[in-house]
Amino acid sequence: MHQRTVAKAVTYTGIGLHSGQDVTITINPAPPGTGIVFSRIDLPGKPQVAAIAGNVTNAMRATTLENGLAKVFTVEHLLAAFYALEIDNCLVEIDAAEPPVADGSSLPFVKMIQEAGAVEQNVLRKLVTIKKAQIVRADDKFITILPYDGFRITFTSINPHPMLGVQFGDYEINQDVFIREIAPARTIGFMHEVEALKAQGLALGGSLENAVVYDNEKALTPLRFEDELVRHKILDIIGDLVLAGRIKGHVIAVKSSHALNTALAKEIVEHI
């Protein structure tokens, strides 16, 4: 299989989930071997940061990438779309630190990439084949990856909320499955967390239009799937693990988070 990039530039404008700032992103074609690179066009010199595991500096509530003055965060939904639609190389121009939240899912980014189209390039794609099990643990949470001929994610979510409880998802990830079953799943939030998050400078752009919000008893937002939470957790894993490359392996996780996901991405890179 050859590497691919987008066929033309496409622009999208919205607000950042955590920053609450207006932001515009443009996805641009890029040469073979570029990978996914973010360019902060709002800063002098348009500094760039590559979407690689070694550039992860924070994983609280979202994944942050930094290289010098170039910093971007909450990039996982966009990165998951690039992975699923098999885009290896792209220059993402962004005029703030955080991409638009859109509707809280990956679907708007899928549509953006579909609008741009894709072109095959004259360099072969490199695959990261998992040859032995690797695991990251933290308290009652873990994420592991096993050798597997494909890319499969098995996730168990355990949440004390009466409407959530235990949710289980198991998907062989390919483009069709991602677009139909995973990409539409939105970020989950809880009313009791909102004030605390905003005090930390997080969720400033969150609303019922771009997240599934629960109060103590029920969802305040109509669900797209009964198990939307676990599907979104799988979406996050895809976006975080692509930081290690295009992986062949079976991911099994229980209550995993961006912190564990990105730690596993770094472990994978160390063992390549």
PEDAHU-V322927 format. One record per residue. N is the residue number from 1. PSI is psi in whole degrees, -180 to 180 (NA if undefined). Layout:
# PEDAHU-V322927
n=N psi=PSI
n=N psi=PSI
This chain:
# PEDAHU-V322927
n=1 psi=138
n=2 psi=157
n=3 psi=157
n=4 psi=151
n=5 psi=173
n=6 psi=152
n=7 psi=-26
n=8 psi=166
n=9 psi=138
n=10 psi=140
n=11 psi=145
n=12 psi=138
n=13 psi=139
n=14 psi=-160
n=15 psi=153
n=16 psi=139
n=17 psi=-51
n=18 psi=-37
n=19 psi=-32
n=20 psi=7
n=21 psi=146
n=22 psi=141
n=23 psi=144
n=24 psi=133
n=25 psi=146
n=26 psi=126
n=27 psi=130
n=28 psi=149
n=29 psi=149
n=30 psi=151
n=31 psi=161
n=32 psi=142
n=33 psi=-2
n=34 psi=-40
n=35 psi=-165
n=36 psi=121
n=37 psi=131
n=38 psi=134
n=39 psi=119
n=40 psi=87
n=41 psi=-7
n=42 psi=-7
n=43 psi=151
n=44 psi=132
n=45 psi=-3
n=46 psi=58
n=47 psi=151
n=48 psi=151
n=49 psi=130
n=50 psi=146
n=51 psi=78
n=52 psi=155
n=53 psi=-35
n=54 psi=-15
n=55 psi=4
n=56 psi=125
n=57 psi=-14
n=58 psi=146
n=59 psi=31
n=60 psi=110
n=61 psi=-21
n=62 psi=167
n=63 psi=128
n=64 psi=134
n=65 psi=137
n=66 psi=143
n=67 psi=103
n=68 psi=-127
n=69 psi=-13
n=70 psi=118
n=71 psi=132
n=72 psi=150
n=73 psi=166
n=74 psi=50
n=75 psi=-6
n=76 psi=-33
n=77 psi=-40
n=78 psi=-44
n=79 psi=-37
n=80 psi=-39
n=81 psi=-42
n=82 psi=-44
n=83 psi=-52
n=84 psi=-34
n=85 psi=12
n=86 psi=45
n=87 psi=115
n=88 psi=-33
n=89 psi=127
n=90 psi=137
n=91 psi=116
n=92 psi=107
n=93 psi=131
n=94 psi=137
n=95 psi=24
n=96 psi=-180
n=97 psi=-15
n=98 psi=131
n=99 psi=163
n=100 psi=143
n=101 psi=-23
n=102 psi=-122
n=103 psi=11
n=104 psi=0
n=105 psi=-170
n=106 psi=-9
n=107 psi=-43
n=108 psi=-32
n=109 psi=-34
n=110 psi=-48
n=111 psi=-36
n=112 psi=-46
n=113 psi=-39
n=114 psi=-39
n=115 psi=-38
n=116 psi=-31
n=117 psi=175
n=118 psi=148
n=119 psi=141
n=120 psi=143
n=121 psi=168
n=122 psi=26
n=123 psi=137
n=124 psi=145
n=125 psi=141
n=126 psi=131
n=127 psi=145
n=128 psi=104
n=129 psi=120
n=130 psi=124
n=131 psi=-20
n=132 psi=157
n=133 psi=141
n=134 psi=143
n=135 psi=145
n=136 psi=130
n=137 psi=152
n=138 psi=109
n=139 psi=-121
n=140 psi=17
n=141 psi=149
n=142 psi=161
n=143 psi=133
n=144 psi=157
n=145 psi=137
n=146 psi=156
n=147 psi=139
n=148 psi=143
n=149 psi=78
n=150 psi=-164
n=151 psi=110
n=152 psi=141
n=153 psi=127
n=154 psi=119
n=155 psi=136
n=156 psi=121
n=157 psi=133
n=158 psi=116
n=159 psi=136
n=160 psi=-11
n=161 psi=135
n=162 psi=-25
n=163 psi=-4
n=164 psi=-64
n=165 psi=-136
n=166 psi=126
n=167 psi=140
n=168 psi=135
n=169 psi=142
n=170 psi=111
n=171 psi=136
n=172 psi=116
n=173 psi=114
n=174 psi=178
n=175 psi=-47
n=176 psi=-46
n=177 psi=-43
n=178 psi=-50
n=179 psi=-39
n=180 psi=-41
n=181 psi=-25
n=182 psi=-48
n=183 psi=-37
n=184 psi=-11
n=185 psi=129
n=186 psi=162
n=187 psi=141
n=188 psi=139
n=189 psi=163
n=190 psi=135
n=191 psi=-38
n=192 psi=-15
n=193 psi=-15
n=194 psi=-51
n=195 psi=-40
n=196 psi=-41
n=197 psi=-44
n=198 psi=-33
n=199 psi=-26
n=200 psi=5
n=201 psi=22
n=202 psi=160
n=203 psi=25
n=204 psi=-22
n=205 psi=7
n=206 psi=145
n=207 psi=175
n=208 psi=-12
n=209 psi=-16
n=210 psi=20
n=211 psi=156
n=212 psi=114
n=213 psi=133
n=214 psi=139
n=215 psi=-160
n=216 psi=-15
n=217 psi=-29
n=218 psi=168
n=219 psi=132
n=220 psi=-6
n=221 psi=134
n=222 psi=134
n=223 psi=148
n=224 psi=-29
n=225 psi=148
n=226 psi=-32
n=227 psi=44
n=228 psi=-33
n=229 psi=-53
n=230 psi=-32
n=231 psi=-39
n=232 psi=-35
n=233 psi=-38
n=234 psi=-40
n=235 psi=-45
n=236 psi=-40
n=237 psi=-44
n=238 psi=-49
n=239 psi=-33
n=240 psi=-41
n=241 psi=-21
n=242 psi=-15
n=243 psi=-17
n=244 psi=-5
n=245 psi=-173
n=246 psi=104
n=247 psi=143
n=248 psi=113
n=249 psi=170
n=250 psi=114
n=251 psi=130
n=252 psi=127
n=253 psi=148
n=254 psi=119
n=255 psi=33
n=256 psi=166
n=257 psi=174
n=258 psi=-37
n=259 psi=-46
n=260 psi=-41
n=261 psi=-49
n=262 psi=-30
n=263 psi=-40
n=264 psi=-40
n=265 psi=-43
n=266 psi=-39
n=267 psi=-43
n=268 psi=-45
n=269 psi=-40
n=270 psi=-26
n=271 psi=6
n=272 psi=NA
